[in-house]
Amino acid sequence: MNSSHIGKPSRGAVRSCLSSLFSLPAVFCVLLFGLSAWAQVPSGPSDVVNELHHKLMEVMRHSAPQDYAGRYRTLAPVISTHFDTPLIAKVILSRYWAKLSEEQKTEFIKLFNQLSIATYASRFDAYNGEKFVELSREELKRGRLLVKTELQRVGKEPVKLDYLMHQRDGTWYIISVIANGVNDLSLKRAEYAAVIKDKGYAALLEDMTAKIRTMEAAANG
């Protein structure tokens, strides 16, 4: 499924759709308004992934006039909304999670969310004809789902991006991103455990903060 931007409907089309709302299937209006309108109220796993891709394409296409801070502001709402950061944080810290106070847990979740946004803002900073395409969906155990996509690039091999998702309170969330077979959740779990073991929890927070500052500095030249 291509998540590239679909043109904004004309005022006449909007009025026509609204006036016939009770005589035409609601799905017709959704199709008429296009992906940008649909993405505002994502309901299924593909919709969640599509909205993330839509925002990534937006910051990539407007990377020239938009600085790192602008990309960060654009991506922050969609990443904060569609990633189950509390669960991700708990999985990443594993046995160390239970040892944290509620205040420390809240602090870590907030910082990890900031690091996630900063990572996307620093990496998706230019557009060279790329497009996101959904390939398939695979149902997994315990009600989880794998949405398989790829970032197609001109003259280069596509980057495979698989999104591990689960449903909580009727809403789908991303809990891990697998890029070309590499599970980011597993990498961070091993990395963070090593830091805590060698340097302690406070050092982990310092390392995370330093990474955010480094990405910001590099993006701003």
Backbone as CSV, one residue per row, in Angstrom:
resi,resn,N_x,N_y,N_z,CA_x,CA_y,CA_z,C_x,C_y,C_z
1,MET,0.843,-1.180,0.000,0.000,0.000,0.000,0.877,1.228,0.000
2,ASN,0.726,2.104,-0.917,1.557,3.293,-1.027,1.044,4.373,-0.105
3,SER,1.898,4.903,0.744,1.476,5.910,1.687,1.827,7.315,1.231
4,SER,2.144,7.484,-0.056,2.463,8.803,-0.550,1.230,9.683,-0.520
5,HIS,1.426,11.011,-0.513,0.347,11.967,-0.319,-0.633,11.944,-1.479
6,ILE,-1.935,11.998,-1.135,-2.995,12.097,-2.123,-3.519,13.506,-2.098
7,GLY,-3.780,14.075,-3.242,-4.141,15.474,-3.364,-5.346,15.869,-2.538
8,LYS,-5.388,17.139,-2.106,-6.479,17.662,-1.313,-7.710,17.832,-2.182
9,PRO,-8.908,17.391,-1.729,-10.117,17.506,-2.532,-10.539,18.956,-2.667
10,SER,-11.216,19.277,-3.763,-11.720,20.619,-3.980,-12.883,20.896,-3.054
11,ARG,-13.226,22.202,-2.882,-14.351,22.550,-2.023,-15.649,21.950,-2.548
12,GLY,-15.769,21.933,-3.881,-16.978,21.368,-4.470,-17.127,19.900,-4.137
13,ALA,-15.995,19.175,-4.165,-16.032,17.747,-3.850,-16.392,17.530,-2.400
14,VAL,-15.876,18.396,-1.519,-16.190,18.277,-0.108,-17.670,18.510,0.137
15,ARG,-18.225,19.589,-0.471,-19.649,19.892,-0.290,-20.512,18.764,-0.823
16,SER,-20.124,18.213,-1.983,-20.890,17.124,-2.578,-20.890,15.907,-1.683
17,CYS,-19.721,15.623,-1.093,-19.621,14.455,-0.225,-20.465,14.626,1.025
18,LEU,-20.405,15.835,1.609,-21.166,16.080,2.824,-22.664,16.048,2.575
19,SER,-23.095,16.617,1.428,-24.517,16.672,1.146,-25.102,15.300,0.883
20,SER,-24.267,14.357,0.423,-24.758,13.017,0.107,-24.374,12.000,1.164
21,LEU,-23.996,12.492,2.348,-23.495,11.607,3.390,-24.494,10.531,3.767
22,PHE,-25.783,10.873,3.749,-26.789,9.928,4.188,-27.319,9.062,3.054
23,SER,-26.875,9.316,1.822,-27.347,8.517,0.703,-26.260,7.670,0.084
24,LEU,-24.984,7.971,0.417,-23.861,7.207,-0.122,-23.127,6.536,1.016
25,PRO,-22.468,5.407,0.740,-21.675,4.745,1.786,-20.606,5.672,2.328
26,ALA,-20.379,5.616,3.621,-19.382,6.497,4.246,-18.001,6.272,3.665
27,VAL,-17.724,5.050,3.227,-16.394,4.762,2.690,-16.107,5.580,1.450
28,PHE,-17.152,5.972,0.703,-16.945,6.786,-0.486,-16.338,8.128,-0.106
29,CYS,-16.824,8.696,1.003,-16.287,9.971,1.459,-14.835,9.832,1.884
30,VAL,-14.529,8.706,2.541,-13.150,8.469,2.963,-12.225,8.405,1.766
31,LEU,-12.643,7.679,0.739,-11.817,7.558,-0.458,-11.682,8.892,-1.163
32,LEU,-12.743,9.710,-1.141,-12.707,10.989,-1.825,-11.761,11.952,-1.129
33,PHE,-11.821,11.979,0.195,-10.943,12.883,0.930,-9.489,12.473,0.817
34,GLY,-9.214,11.161,0.687,-7.841,10.696,0.506,-7.147,10.353,1.800
35,LEU,-5.914,9.930,1.666,-5.140,9.420,2.789,-4.897,10.462,3.860
36,SER,-4.682,11.733,3.476,-4.352,12.743,4.473,-5.485,12.924,5.457
37,ALA,-6.728,12.841,5.007,-7.864,12.967,5.914,-8.038,11.684,6.714
38,TRP,-7.892,10.538,6.033,-8.048,9.236,6.694,-7.039,9.053,7.812
39,ALA,-5.828,9.587,7.584,-4.760,9.389,8.552,-5.025,10.099,9.870
40,GLN,-5.967,11.044,9.891,-6.239,11.765,11.115,-6.935,10.881,12.149
41,VAL,-7.624,9.840,11.693,-8.334,8.965,12.620,-7.989,7.506,12.315
42,PRO,-6.729,7.101,12.502,-6.330,5.734,12.180,-7.062,4.727,13.044
43,SER,-7.547,3.658,12.421,-8.304,2.665,13.169,-7.660,1.288,13.139
44,GLY,-6.950,0.957,12.077,-6.337,-0.352,11.952,-4.827,-0.259,11.950
45,PRO,-4.147,-1.398,12.013,-2.679,-1.399,12.038,-2.053,-0.740,10.814
46,SER,-2.631,-0.986,9.643,-2.086,-0.371,8.435,-2.245,1.146,8.463
47,ASP,-3.356,1.618,9.030,-3.587,3.053,9.123,-2.554,3.725,10.022
48,VAL,-2.201,3.053,11.114,-1.197,3.584,12.033,0.152,3.702,11.328
49,VAL,0.552,2.642,10.632,1.827,2.660,9.912,1.794,3.693,8.791
50,ASN,0.670,3.778,8.095,0.550,4.748,7.004,0.690,6.179,7.504
51,GLU,0.124,6.465,8.679,0.233,7.830,9.194,1.675,8.160,9.549
52,LEU,2.391,7.188,10.126,3.808,7.399,10.414,4.567,7.667,9.120
53,HIS,4.328,6.841,8.105,5.002,7.019,6.824,4.632,8.352,6.171
54,HIS,3.382,8.741,6.303,2.927,10.011,5.736,3.709,11.178,6.342
55,LYS,3.908,11.144,7.662,4.643,12.219,8.322,6.128,12.175,7.977
56,LEU,6.673,10.965,7.833,8.077,10.851,7.435,8.294,11.418,6.039
57,MET,7.365,11.133,5.134,7.458,11.688,3.789,7.336,13.204,3.828
58,GLU,6.499,13.697,4.707,6.305,15.150,4.824,7.602,15.844,5.224
59,VAL,8.288,15.312,6.243,9.526,15.967,6.679,10.643,15.757,5.659
60,MET,10.630,14.631,4.956,11.640,14.402,3.928,11.468,15.372,2.762
61,ARG,10.235,15.542,2.327,9.954,16.422,1.181,10.231,17.887,1.501
62,HIS,10.070,18.266,2.756,10.255,19.659,3.136,11.530,19.859,3.948
63,SER,12.496,18.987,3.737,13.716,19.035,4.541,14.574,20.257,4.245
64,ALA,14.493,20.796,3.018,15.339,21.942,2.684,15.010,23.176,3.523
65,PRO,13.744,23.605,3.557,13.429,24.794,4.353,13.190,24.487,5.827
66,GLN,13.105,23.230,6.174,12.750,22.858,7.539,13.971,22.343,8.283
67,ASP,14.252,22.907,9.454,15.412,22.481,10.223,15.072,21.279,11.098
68,TYR,16.060,20.840,11.856,15.871,19.678,12.723,14.721,19.899,13.700
69,ALA,14.675,21.077,14.291,13.617,21.376,15.257,12.242,21.273,14.613
70,GLY,12.139,21.702,13.358,10.868,21.611,12.645,10.479,20.171,12.387
71,ARG,11.443,19.343,11.995,11.167,17.926,11.778,10.754,17.258,13.088
72,TYR,11.422,17.640,14.143,11.108,17.077,15.467,9.663,17.406,15.845
73,ARG,9.269,18.661,15.672,7.911,19.076,16.033,6.869,18.352,15.188
74,THR,7.173,18.130,13.920,6.221,17.454,13.030,6.046,15.992,13.405
75,LEU,7.141,15.334,13.760,7.096,13.896,14.034,6.677,13.559,15.456
76,ALA,6.852,14.485,16.378,6.577,14.199,17.792,5.169,13.669,18.053
77,PRO,4.117,14.288,17.510,2.762,13.799,17.825,2.504,12.379,17.343
78,VAL,2.925,12.057,16.127,2.618,10.735,15.579,3.422,9.641,16.273
79,ILE,4.666,9.913,16.619,5.486,8.922,17.314,5.002,8.737,18.748
80,SER,4.679,9.833,19.411,4.183,9.746,20.790,2.853,9.021,20.867
81,THR,2.047,9.143,19.809,0.715,8.550,19.803,0.720,7.088,19.398
82,HIS,1.520,6.733,18.399,1.409,5.411,17.782,2.435,4.384,18.232
83,PHE,3.410,4.789,19.038,4.339,3.825,19.634,3.919,3.597,21.085
84,ASP,3.862,2.338,21.496,3.515,2.028,22.879,4.783,2.153,23.722
85,THR,5.195,3.388,23.951,6.460,3.654,24.625,6.531,3.077,26.035
86,PRO,5.460,3.137,26.842,5.542,2.513,28.169,5.878,1.020,28.109
87,LEU,5.245,0.295,27.178,5.547,-1.129,27.049,6.956,-1.343,26.515
88,ILE,7.349,-0.542,25.531,8.695,-0.651,24.965,9.748,-0.436,26.052
89,ALA,9.529,0.575,26.881,10.468,0.882,27.956,10.582,-0.283,28.927
90,LYS,9.457,-0.877,29.268,9.448,-2.007,30.206,10.195,-3.199,29.632
91,VAL,9.992,-3.478,28.335,10.669,-4.607,27.684,12.168,-4.349,27.579
92,ILE,12.539,-3.141,27.231,13.945,-2.812,27.045,14.730,-2.931,28.357
93,LEU,14.163,-2.417,29.438,14.881,-2.462,30.714,14.773,-3.807,31.408
94,SER,13.816,-4.629,30.956,13.688,-6.002,31.444,13.680,-6.067,32.973
95,ARG,14.590,-6.823,33.552,14.564,-7.040,35.007,14.857,-5.768,35.795
96,TYR,15.474,-4.764,35.157,15.791,-3.521,35.860,14.547,-2.652,36.062
97,TRP,13.523,-2.903,35.251,12.315,-2.077,35.301,11.657,-2.138,36.685
98,ALA,11.576,-3.312,37.256,10.898,-3.491,38.542,11.619,-2.769,39.677
99,LYS,12.885,-2.485,39.488,13.668,-1.835,40.534,13.498,-0.317,40.553
100,LEU,12.870,0.235,39.502,12.705,1.686,39.410,11.472,2.150,40.179
101,SER,11.553,3.360,40.697,10.390,3.978,41.320,9.436,4.450,40.221
102,GLU,8.225,4.804,40.586,7.268,5.287,39.598,7.774,6.577,38.946
103,GLU,8.434,7.391,39.720,8.992,8.633,39.172,10.084,8.331,38.153
104,GLN,10.934,7.363,38.466,12.001,6.985,37.535,11.430,6.374,36.250
105,LYS,10.377,5.572,36.385,9.748,4.975,35.212,9.180,6.056,34.291
106,THR,8.516,7.026,34.886,7.953,8.128,34.105,9.062,8.913,33.414
107,GLU,10.153,9.140,34.134,11.294,9.872,33.588,11.901,9.121,32.402
108,PHE,12.052,7.798,32.553,12.656,7.010,31.479,11.763,6.983,30.245
109,ILE,10.467,6.796,30.436,9.533,6.764,29.309,9.593,8.073,28.531
110,LYS,9.626,9.186,29.252,9.689,10.498,28.602,10.978,10.663,27.811
111,LEU,12.105,10.281,28.414,13.391,10.434,27.743,13.508,9.503,26.543
112,PHE,13.019,8.275,26.683,13.084,7.338,25.568,12.224,7.823,24.399
113,ASN,11.084,8.407,24.703,10.226,8.957,23.656,10.946,10.093,22.926
114,GLN,11.633,10.935,23.675,12.390,12.033,23.064,13.507,11.504,22.168
115,LEU,14.170,10.439,22.620,15.240,9.834,21.828,14.694,9.234,20.541
116,SER,13.534,8.610,20.622,12.913,8.020,19.429,12.584,9.100,18.404
117,ILE,11.987,10.188,18.857,11.637,11.286,17.954,12.896,11.887,17.338
118,ALA,13.912,12.100,18.173,15.170,12.678,17.693,15.818,11.791,16.633
119,THR,15.741,10.481,16.823,16.336,9.544,15.873,15.665,9.647,14.509
120,TYR,14.357,9.663,14.492,13.630,9.796,13.223,13.890,11.167,12.592
121,ALA,13.912,12.214,13.409,14.116,13.564,12.887,15.496,13.740,12.275
122,SER,16.480,13.032,12.812,17.842,13.168,12.298,18.086,12.308,11.056
123,ARG,17.395,11.181,10.956,17.641,10.261,9.847,16.818,10.580,8.597
124,PHE,15.595,11.024,8.768,14.735,11.304,7.621,14.793,12.797,7.318
125,ASP,15.912,13.202,6.731,16.182,14.629,6.554,16.359,15.042,5.100
126,ALA,16.040,14.159,4.159,16.187,14.515,2.740,15.279,13.627,1.905
127,TYR,14.903,14.142,0.740,14.013,13.391,-0.153,14.676,13.227,-1.523
128,ASN,14.756,11.975,-1.992,15.342,11.678,-3.301,14.473,10.683,-4.061
129,GLY,13.177,10.925,-4.042,12.255,10.068,-4.779,11.821,8.818,-4.045
130,GLU,12.063,8.739,-2.744,11.676,7.552,-1.978,10.155,7.441,-1.842
131,LYS,9.696,6.228,-1.584,8.289,6.031,-1.259,8.136,4.773,-0.406
132,PHE,7.156,4.807,0.475,6.857,3.672,1.334,5.773,2.817,0.690
133,VAL,5.944,1.507,0.768,4.972,0.577,0.201,4.704,-0.539,1.202
134,GLU,3.434,-0.809,1.480,3.102,-1.945,2.333,3.112,-3.213,1.491
135,LEU,3.757,-4.251,2.001,3.887,-5.513,1.276,2.864,-6.551,1.723
136,SER,2.710,-6.705,3.027,1.783,-7.719,3.542,1.594,-7.528,5.035
137,ARG,0.663,-8.308,5.581,0.452,-8.341,7.023,0.436,-9.795,7.477
138,GLU,1.065,-10.048,8.605,1.164,-11.408,9.118,0.668,-11.466,10.559
139,GLU,-0.316,-12.293,10.818,-0.830,-12.458,12.178,0.115,-13.339,12.982
140,LEU,0.418,-12.895,14.199,1.325,-13.618,15.075,0.581,-14.109,16.315
141,LYS,1.301,-14.740,17.203,0.693,-15.231,18.433,0.345,-14.074,19.365
142,ARG,-0.515,-14.340,20.317,-0.930,-13.392,21.359,-1.565,-12.134,20.767
143,GLY,-2.197,-12.261,19.614,-2.911,-11.147,19.022,-2.031,-10.089,18.393
144,ARG,-0.754,-10.390,18.242,0.157,-9.416,17.634,0.150,-9.549,16.112
145,LEU,0.620,-8.498,15.472,0.565,-8.428,14.015,1.862,-7.832,13.489
146,LEU,2.322,-8.326,12.355,3.518,-7.796,11.719,3.111,-7.152,10.398
147,VAL,3.268,-5.842,10.317,2.991,-5.119,9.079,4.308,-4.970,8.333
148,LYS,4.405,-5.620,7.176,5.652,-5.626,6.406,5.602,-4.551,5.324
149,THR,6.595,-3.680,5.339,6.665,-2.600,4.359,8.097,-2.479,3.856
150,GLU,8.284,-1.597,2.907,9.639,-1.281,2.485,9.708,0.166,2.017
151,LEU,10.867,0.752,2.214,11.148,2.091,1.722,11.880,1.930,0.400
152,GLN,11.199,2.226,-0.674,11.788,2.073,-1.995,12.598,3.309,-2.347
153,ARG,13.837,3.074,-2.852,14.756,4.165,-3.155,15.206,4.088,-4.610
154,VAL,15.354,5.227,-5.230,15.751,5.286,-6.631,17.210,4.846,-6.779
155,GLY,17.430,3.819,-7.570,18.785,3.364,-7.841,19.442,2.619,-6.702
156,LYS,18.693,2.299,-5.658,19.257,1.581,-4.507,18.319,0.460,-4.091
157,GLU,18.852,-0.463,-3.311,18.032,-1.531,-2.786,17.020,-0.963,-1.786
158,PRO,15.813,-1.474,-1.783,14.826,-0.985,-0.805,15.208,-1.387,0.612
159,VAL,14.749,-0.597,1.569,14.964,-0.910,2.984,13.687,-1.563,3.510
160,LYS,13.803,-2.772,3.990,12.637,-3.476,4.525,12.360,-2.994,5.944
161,LEU,11.137,-2.562,6.177,10.726,-2.067,7.483,9.492,-2.838,7.924
162,ASP,9.658,-3.675,8.932,8.543,-4.451,9.467,8.155,-3.892,10.831
163,TYR,6.864,-3.722,11.033,6.369,-3.129,12.270,5.631,-4.181,13.095
164,LEU,6.177,-4.494,14.265,5.512,-5.401,15.186,4.502,-4.586,15.981
165,MET,3.237,-5.032,15.973,2.171,-4.235,16.574,1.316,-5.083,17.497
166,HIS,0.690,-4.398,18.440,-0.284,-5.074,19.291,-1.426,-4.116,19.575
167,GLN,-2.508,-4.659,20.086,-3.712,-3.874,20.343,-3.925,-3.731,21.838
168,ARG,-4.155,-2.494,22.262,-4.434,-2.230,23.673,-5.631,-1.302,23.770
169,ASP,-6.644,-1.739,24.505,-7.875,-0.956,24.662,-8.480,-0.590,23.314
170,GLY,-8.414,-1.536,22.376,-9.025,-1.333,21.077,-8.208,-0.511,20.098
171,THR,-6.994,-0.117,20.491,-6.149,0.710,19.636,-4.860,-0.026,19.299
172,TRP,-4.427,0.090,18.041,-3.192,-0.565,17.603,-1.992,0.342,17.860
173,TYR,-0.912,-0.278,18.357,0.324,0.450,18.635,1.523,-0.304,18.059
174,ILE,2.545,0.460,17.687,3.816,-0.113,17.256,4.649,-0.397,18.500
175,ILE,5.207,-1.607,18.584,6.054,-1.933,19.731,7.490,-2.266,19.318
176,SER,7.724,-2.437,18.019,9.091,-2.672,17.554,9.171,-2.442,16.049
177,VAL,10.327,-1.956,15.606,10.588,-1.770,14.179,11.762,-2.658,13.800
178,ILE,11.567,-3.472,12.763,12.606,-4.390,12.300,13.091,-3.908,10.938
179,ALA,14.298,-3.377,10.884,14.848,-2.819,9.651,15.829,-3.804,9.030
180,ASN,15.475,-4.296,7.838,16.317,-5.290,7.140,16.673,-6.456,8.060
181,GLY,15.679,-6.897,8.823,15.863,-8.065,9.673,16.451,-7.793,11.044
182,VAL,16.828,-6.559,11.313,17.433,-6.202,12.603,16.360,-5.589,13.498
183,ASN,16.111,-6.215,14.629,15.084,-5.782,15.563,15.644,-4.703,16.485
184,ASP,15.109,-3.488,16.347,15.610,-2.376,17.147,15.367,-2.591,18.634
185,LEU,14.270,-3.237,18.972,13.944,-3.499,20.376,15.002,-4.397,21.021
186,SER,15.408,-5.435,20.309,16.423,-6.352,20.829,17.775,-5.667,20.982
187,LEU,18.120,-4.826,20.011,19.391,-4.106,20.079,19.454,-3.202,21.298
188,LYS,18.406,-2.439,21.507,18.394,-1.505,22.632,18.369,-2.247,23.962
189,ARG,17.667,-3.356,24.016,17.616,-4.128,25.258,19.019,-4.585,25.655
190,ALA,19.777,-5.090,24.692,21.138,-5.542,24.985,22.051,-4.372,25.327
191,GLU,21.912,-3.293,24.576,22.758,-2.108,24.791,22.504,-1.486,26.166
192,TYR,21.250,-1.297,26.510,20.917,-0.639,27.775,21.283,-1.504,28.974
193,ALA,21.091,-2.812,28.843,21.451,-3.716,29.934,22.954,-3.649,30.214
194,ALA,23.743,-3.557,29.147,25.195,-3.486,29.302,25.606,-2.198,30.011
195,VAL,24.957,-1.091,29.655,25.291,0.197,30.273,24.937,0.186,31.754
196,ILE,23.732,-0.305,32.067,23.311,-0.346,33.473,24.238,-1.245,34.295
197,LYS,24.617,-2.379,33.728,25.484,-3.323,34.437,26.857,-2.723,34.711
198,ASP,27.393,-2.011,33.711,28.759,-1.489,33.841,28.823,-0.137,34.553
199,LYS,27.813,0.712,34.306,27.897,2.096,34.802,26.753,2.509,35.716
200,GLY,25.639,1.766,35.678,24.508,2.142,36.510,23.404,2.818,35.723
201,TYR,22.239,2.912,36.337,21.057,3.469,35.672,21.232,4.946,35.339
202,ALA,21.822,5.716,36.247,22.014,7.150,36.012,22.875,7.389,34.771
203,ALA,23.873,6.541,34.575,24.741,6.667,33.406,23.965,6.404,32.117
204,LEU,22.995,5.502,32.183,22.169,5.227,31.003,21.394,6.473,30.596
205,LEU,20.811,7.151,31.565,20.077,8.379,31.260,21.011,9.437,30.665
206,GLU,22.214,9.512,31.199,23.190,10.470,30.665,23.553,10.123,29.229
207,ASP,23.742,8.849,28.935,24.072,8.415,27.577,22.937,8.746,26.607
208,MET,21.700,8.497,27.019,20.543,8.778,26.174,20.430,10.272,25.886
209,THR,20.624,11.080,26.914,20.569,12.533,26.754,21.667,13.024,25.826
210,ALA,22.856,12.432,25.974,23.990,12.811,25.123,23.715,12.475,23.665
211,LYS,23.070,11.342,23.408,22.739,10.953,22.035,21.775,11.945,21.404
212,ILE,20.800,12.389,22.178,19.841,13.369,21.666,20.561,14.660,21.293
213,ARG,21.440,15.116,22.158,22.178,16.352,21.896,23.114,16.207,20.703
214,THR,23.723,15.033,20.563,24.625,14.794,19.431,23.877,14.832,18.108
215,MET,22.725,14.178,18.064,21.920,14.192,16.835,21.450,15.580,16.488
216,GLU,21.053,16.345,17.491,20.600,17.711,17.257,21.734,18.571,16.727
217,ALA,22.914,18.432,17.340,24.072,19.218,16.910,24.497,18.852,15.492
218,ALA,24.495,17.549,15.182,24.901,17.115,13.846,23.911,17.595,12.788
219,ALA,22.625,17.573,13.110,21.610,18.000,12.149,21.684,19.498,11.879
220,ASN,22.064,20.240,12.893,22.128,21.700,12.742,23.486,22.179,12.231
221,GLY,24.381,21.207,11.951,25.673,21.562,11.369,26.629,22.179,12.389
